Structures are given as structure tokens and as C-alpha cells.
Amino acid sequence: METVEFGKPSLTSMRSPTFSIANFMELSDSIGSLNGRIKQDSAIFIA
């Protein structure tokens, strides 16, 4: 799922690689923590 989302920023990385790479790192970090939170929330919700 996430790899599909990560395909989008490639246009921006053409123009400004370092900025996009930094953005990408922050993005994947926040997505990781968000996924963790969603899994916890949904587990609580399902239970």
C-alpha cells in the first residue's frame, strides 16, 4: 500500500532531490508511527 503512495513524490525529487529525500524520510517516519497508532486504535476498536 505505502509503496504506491511513495511513487508520487518522484516528480518533485527530479527538481529538488535533497529536499525530497528529507521529506521522504519524515513522511515514512510519520506514516510508520501513524500506522502503529491506527493498528492500536483498530485493535482496541475491534476488541
C-alpha positions as CSV (number, residue, x, y, z in Angstrom):
1,M,0.0,0.0,0.0
2,E,2.6,2.5,1.1
3,T,4.8,1.9,-1.9
4,V,2.0,3.2,-4.2
5,E,1.9,6.4,-2.2
6,F,5.7,6.7,-2.3
7,G,5.7,6.6,-6.1
8,K,4.1,10.1,-6.3
9,P,7.0,12.3,-5.0
10,S,9.4,11.2,-7.8
11,L,8.4,14.3,-9.8
12,T,9.5,16.6,-7.0
13,S,12.7,14.6,-6.4
14,M,13.7,15.4,-10.0
15,R,13.6,19.1,-9.3
16,S,15.0,19.1,-5.7
17,P,16.5,15.7,-4.6
18,T,17.8,16.7,-1.2
19,F,14.6,18.4,-0.1
20,S,12.5,15.4,-1.3
21,I,14.8,12.9,0.3
22,A,14.5,14.7,3.6
23,N,10.7,15.0,3.1
24,F,10.5,11.3,2.2
25,M,12.3,10.3,5.4
26,E,9.9,12.5,7.5
27,L,7.0,11.2,5.5
28,S,7.9,7.5,6.1
29,D,8.6,8.1,9.8
30,S,5.2,9.8,10.3
31,I,3.5,7.1,8.2
32,G,5.2,4.4,10.3
33,S,4.0,6.0,13.6
34,L,0.6,6.7,12.1
35,N,0.3,3.0,11.1
36,G,1.3,1.9,14.6
37,R,-1.4,4.2,16.0
38,I,-4.0,3.0,13.6
39,K,-3.2,-0.6,14.4
40,Q,-3.5,0.0,18.1
41,D,-6.7,2.0,17.7
42,S,-8.4,-0.5,15.4
43,A,-7.3,-3.4,17.7
44,I,-9.0,-1.6,20.6
45,F,-12.0,-0.8,18.4
46,I,-12.3,-4.4,17.2
47,A,-11.9,-5.8,20.7
